[in-house]
Amino acid sequence: MTPEQFGSERLPAPTVAPGGPPVQTLDTITATIESYTIYRDGHFAVTLSNGQVWEQLRGDLSRAYFKRSGDNIVEISRGLVGGYNLVLNRSSTLYRVTRLK
């Protein structure tokens, strides 16, 4: 699995030829945020430098604080029960997220 494929388990599956190489898994990725949106209710979505789009789950009530200048860096890792956790700029806050693209 490449970093670009991380979190894509819930996206529509691409067509794979039978007998292809075995799928490897990643447990975490680190990327720079290209852009972010904060919705009226305080939840956010981020577009990463690799083109992935991740959105904070509505059940997660934590507020994110993005740097206004300089790079915002995220680390996204697999959660315990199949979800994903995002850490923004090495903070101690975990945000529950899902991949949209």
C-alpha positions in Angstrom: 0.0 0.0 0.0 1.3 3.4 -0.9 0.7 6.6 1.2 -1.7 7.7 -1.5 -3.8 4.6 -0.9 -3.9 5.0 2.9 -7.5 5.3 4.2 -9.0 4.3 0.9 -10.7 1.1 2.2 -14.1 2.8 2.3 -13.7 4.5 -1.2 -14.9 2.6 -4.3 -12.4 -0.1 -5.1 -10.3 0.2 -8.3 -10.3 -2.8 -10.7 -7.4 -5.0 -9.8 -6.2 -7.9 -12.1 -6.4 -11.3 -10.5 -3.1 -12.6 -9.3 -1.7 -9.1 -8.7 0.8 -8.3 -6.0 -0.3 -8.8 -2.4 -1.7 -5.7 -0.7 0.6 -4.2 2.0 -0.9 -2.0 4.8 0.3 1.2 6.4 -0.5 2.2 9.9 0.2 5.9 9.6 1.0 8.7 7.1 2.4 12.2 7.6 1.6 15.0 5.1 1.5 18.7 4.7 -2.0 20.4 4.5 -2.5 22.2 1.2 -5.8 23.7 2.2 -8.4 23.4 4.9 -12.0 24.4 5.5 -13.6 25.0 8.9 -17.4 24.6 8.7 -19.9 26.8 10.7 -20.2 24.1 13.3 -16.5 24.1 13.9 -15.7 20.8 12.2 -13.0 20.8 9.5 -11.9 19.2 6.2 -8.3 19.1 5.0 -6.7 18.6 1.6 -3.3 17.1 1.8 -0.3 17.6 -0.4 -0.8 14.1 -1.8 -4.4 15.0 -2.9 -6.2 13.1 -0.2 -9.2 14.8 1.4 -10.1 14.0 5.1 -13.0 15.3 7.1 -13.5 15.4 10.9 -16.4 13.2 12.0 -19.5 15.1 13.3 -19.4 13.1 16.6 -15.9 14.5 17.4 -16.4 17.7 19.3 -12.7 18.7 19.5 -11.8 22.1 17.9 -8.8 22.3 15.6 -6.4 25.3 15.5 -4.5 25.7 12.3 -1.4 27.8 11.8 -2.2 30.9 9.8 1.4 31.1 8.4 3.8 28.3 7.8 3.0 24.7 7.1 0.3 22.7 8.9 1.5 19.1 9.3 -0.8 16.1 10.0 -0.2 12.6 11.1 -3.1 10.2 10.3 -3.1 6.8 11.9 -5.5 3.8 12.1 -7.7 3.8 15.2 -8.5 0.8 17.3 -11.9 0.0 15.8 -11.4 0.7 12.2 -11.5 4.5 12.1 -8.7 7.0 11.7 -7.2 9.6 14.0 -5.5 12.8 12.9 -2.9 14.8 14.9 -2.4 18.4 13.8 1.0 20.0 14.2 2.2 17.4 16.7 -0.4 18.5 19.3 -1.7 16.1 21.9 -5.3 16.3 20.5 -6.6 13.4 18.4 -9.3 14.2 15.8 -11.5 11.4 14.5 -11.6 11.7 10.7 -12.8 9.9 7.6 -11.3 10.0 4.1 -13.5 11.6 1.4 -11.1 11.4 -1.6 
